[in-house]
Amino acid sequence: MSHHNRLVTLLIAAALTLGACASTPTQESTGETIDDAGITARVNTALVDDPQVKARQVDVETSRGVVQLNGFVDTATAKDRATTVARSVQGVQSVHNNLVVQGGDRTVGTVVDDATITAKVKTALIGNEDTKAHQINVSTREGVVQLSGFVEDGQEKNTAESLARNVTGVRTVDNQLEVRPMNP
């Protein structure tokens, strides 16, 4: 066997070995992560391109083709349209629309207060070893904090809600975190 053929055989064996490795229960495979990132990007683009949806108010999360729409919108029409747009994107298995209709203009002071609350909640999540803050999205509107995204177990979901409730200025917590083990 020539050196070239041995090298090709070795590379093929390495690729097959790596491809056969199962991902851990707490992580998605690289392929799933890339697919989910692509779906998230396509849904975001579709929402930006749609005149009825104010995409800057919508946060998109994807786990194994399940798309979560999170945040606050001004009208029920925008909420419904966001679901329709997301469902039309290739690769989307299902859509969980957690958008909250909360119309009306906020004052500059309210916007600043909400941004401060969001920052405090994120800091509390980062400071707790039981919550994976990078997997949890925080949105605040008029003191209502929405937690969204995908977490690995009920304890993490409950801990995140408890941390958010204890932040000064939080009126209520809308816990839309979904327990979804990364590899069932």
Secondary structure, 3 states (H helix, E strand, C coil): CCHHHHHHHHHHHHHHHHHHCCCCCCCCCHHHHHHHHHHHHHHHHHHHHCCCCCHHHEEEEEECCEEEEEEEECCHHHHHHHHHHHHCCCCCCEEEECCEECCCCCCHHHHHHHHHHHHHHHHHHHCCCCCCHHHEEEEEECCEEEEEEEECCHHHHHHHHHHHHCCCCCCEEEEEEEECCCCC
